[in-house]
Amino acid sequence: MPVHYIYLFIAVAAETIGTSALQASQQFTRLVPSLIVVIGYGFAFYFMGLALKYMPVGIVYAIWSGLGIVFIAAIGFVVFGQKLDLPAIIGLAMILSGILVIHIFSNSSGH
């Protein structure tokens, strides 16, 4: 796997951890989750910056935000008990489909 995809996946994971901690921070009233938010987003933007050395910003952001949305929706469902209805599931599937189209068919994705 090319190094820029590793950087991007680390950025997505860090953003997902940070956003999950944002929910747990209860509007920054709990110290430890609040620190995880700041550290998670710091790592996310650092590694996203590394990915930008190899890939266009639009592609990086599309993949970063799209995967982040899907992962956070899954975590919200599993960890926080947030329900997803059929339109939400279809929308998430469309986001994943868009990421696959970029990765498989686009020459802009840097692979």
ABEGO torsion letter per residue (X at the ends): XBAAAAAAAAAAAAAAAAAAAAAAAGGGABAAAAAAAAAAAAAAAAAAAAAAAABBAAAAAAAAAAAAAAAAAAAAAAAAGBBBBAAAAAAAAAAAAAAAAAAAABAAAGX
